[in-house]
Amino acid sequence: MLDKIKDLHDIDPERLIADSAYGSGPMLGWLVDRNIKPHIPVLDKAGRTDGTWSRTDFEWDPENNQYICSEGEPLKQFRRNYSDPNRGPTGKGVAKYQALKHARQVARDIAKTKQYAVSMRLRKKVEMLFAHLKRILGLGRLRLRGPCGANDEFLLAATAQNLRKLAKIFPALQQRCEA
């Protein structure tokens, strides 16, 4: 979709707003690699409740470039040899998990900013519009077939939403003008 927007409208987004379903390490890494700020809640299992160790149970040892578990044992990044070089060590002295960790940290740092709070309010506004389309206007299932039919149906639904908003705003404007 980002490539299509770039081709059609010559727009490169500075940020991308999405819900936590898009907050996985690979997705965040993909955005960070393209210099797009992910305004996305991080899908993180740092606080595990299933009895397994979480990220916080490991300590980074910068001297040896490895994590150490709470029992003092080093965390092994690769437990076997890989025949596919894309799955194993990079051969460049870079651990694969560092990119995803970095991307998640970028997203966590962004989440502390005022702009992120604004983005989350905007995201909720859009989600409320879709919820309204689904529940109130009955667009839980499309009735028209094909991409053109779906486009027409959503265009009509968005028009109905906008007319409804205008109807609420217009009386307020008339009252101000009369006063």
Secondary structure, DSSP 8 states (H G I E B T S, - for coil): -HHHHHHHH----SEEE--GGG-SHHHHHHHHHTT-EEES-----SS--SSS--GGG-EEETTTTEEE-TTS-B--S-SS--SSTTTS--SSS--THHHHHHHHHHHHHHTTSHHHHHHHHHHHHHHHHHHHHHHTS-TTS--S-HHHHHHHHHHHHHHHHHHHHHHHHHHHHHHHHH-
